[in-house]
């Protein structure tokens, strides 16, 4: 590990296509693995008779001039099997995939791994056998290596069914709340957020003293009045009066219609109905 095998994650800034899966800023994980001759051939019968390098080789579409075809093919097999296992562990064993030969400036031969997602082929990552000149300049000219780079947003789009890469740069709470307090083991499938703008109102009230209260009581009340127009409710503050010991809750309500733009006046009318219902049905006191 370490100098011979490593992973680097960072920001990428580049001019790119304009569509739902490309963006000029994204995050990428790059990995490198370099091997000695012994490591390349250790699982091959009579591998000690084989060589990684050849002196008078030619560069072809299958290999670099410094490498033997046998070494290149073994590294290709290890690279592709490693990446396919990675993709299957993240996207499922039933993954439909294909390898597409391509060209990159730092690897040769090079490939893209594409996966079938929603009846379309989607590029998941790029990879290849590292150009030997790079290793030579780094003082590792006696070794052969492979490398790959995977866009993290592109991977997440497939895992979570996110349709547009631009959503990763959104501050819209309707998008962000779907991933709050989640772990890598949680099954998350993105639910579409309305294209229309949000309206946000707060409500604070003293909790009832004559009955048990649960935040779910308030959520059910709001849903019975506003239906799906309320996109999100969050408890943003809880206050206990130091003298009376009475508890107050403050909730943030995010209103958004799926089919039209709501005016603040429309939202205020609905919000007042909720305030009245808190007093009447929950026996709370709106502050």
NORRA-V837299 format. One line per field, one symbol per residue. ss: DSSP state (H for helix, E for strand, C for the rest). burial: + if it has 24 or more other ideal C-beta (glycine too) atoms within 12 Angstrom, else -. Layout:
ss = ???
burial = ???
//
This chain:
ss = CCCCEEEEEEEEECCCCCECCECCEEEEEEEEEEECHHHHHCCCCCHHHCCCECCCCCCECCECCCECHHHHHHHHHHHHHHHHHHHHHHHCCCCCEEEEEEEECCEEEEEEEEEEECCEEEEEEEEEEECHHHHHHCCCCCCEEEEEEEEHHHHHHHHHCCCCHHHHHCCCHHHHCCCCCCCCCCCCCCCCCCCCCCEEEEEEEECCCCCCCCHHHHHHHHHHHHHHHEEEEEEEEEEECCCCCCEEEEEEEEECCCCCCCCHHHHHHHHHHHHHHHHHHCCCEEC
burial = --------------------+-+--+-++++++++-+--++--------++++--------+++-+++++++++++-+++-+++-++--++---+-+-+----+-++++++++++-+----+++++++++++-++-------++++++++++++++++++-++++-++---++++--++----------+--++---++++++++++-----+---++--++--++--+++++++-----------+++++++++++----+----+--++-+++-++---+-+-+-
//
